[in-house]
Amino acid sequence: MVWVGLIQAYLLLTIIAVLLILGAGRPHTKKWHVVGALAHGPPLIAAFSSLDVFASMGVFGIIWVPITFHIIFLSLETLAAVYRH
């Protein structure tokens, strides 16, 4: 059952990524950077709130890879949204 939610989440992020790629070619990209930054929030919230679950499964070390990925891209998108072009 958990895998169904995981698949749904990553398919939704894929749709958001395609929209961000299409929107990146438009003149005013600030709103797309904000959307990109916000898209990394829910996976981070889910990962941080489930750290004890990952620890009990024995995969506590590997969860830091996606957490690091999302933190990096959340930071990049936030900087791009704040930075004046």
N, C-alpha and C positions, 0 to 999 in steps of 0.2 A: 504494500500500500504506500509506503514511503517513497518508493521509486517512481510511482505515478506522479506524486507531487514534485519530485525532483525533475522529472522529464518535462512537466508542464512549466516549471520555473525557467529551465534553460531554453525551452522553445520560445517562451515569452521574451527572454533576453535576446534571443536570436532575432526576433521580429524588431525589437527596439534597436539592435545593432544595424539592421538593414535600413531602418528609418533614419538613423543617425548618419549612415554613409550617404544616403540620398539627400539629406538635409545639409550635409557639409558643403555641398556645392552651391548653396544659396547665399545671397549677400549677407544677411544678418545671422551669424552662427551662434550668438550668445545663448539663445534659448535652447539650441541643440546641445550645447555644452552642459547646460543646467540639467537637461533631460538625461544626458549621459552620466552625470554625477549622481543624480537621483537613482538611476538604474542600479548602481552598485551598493546602495543602502540596504535593500532587503536581504541580499545574500550575506552581507556582513552581519546584520542583525541576527539572521538565522544561525550563522556559524558561531557567533559569540554566545548566543543564548543556548547553544547545544554543545558547548565544550565538554560538559560532564558526560554527555551521551557518547561523544567521540572517544573520550578517555576510557569509558567502560567497554567500548568496542575494540580498544587497543590500537586505534588509528589517530591518537592525539597528536603525534608528530607530523603526520601528513596534512592535517587540516590547516596548518600554517601556510601551506603553499597557496591555496585559493584565497585565504585571508589576506596574505601579502599582495597577491594579484589585484584583488578588489580595492585594497587601500591605495595602492600605487595609482590605479586608474581613476579612483575617486578623487585623489589629489590632483592628478593631471587635468581632469575635466573641470574641477573647481578652479584651478589656476587659469585655465583657458577661458572660463566664464567671467572671471574677475578681471583678467588682463584686457586692457583696451586695445583694440586693433587699429 
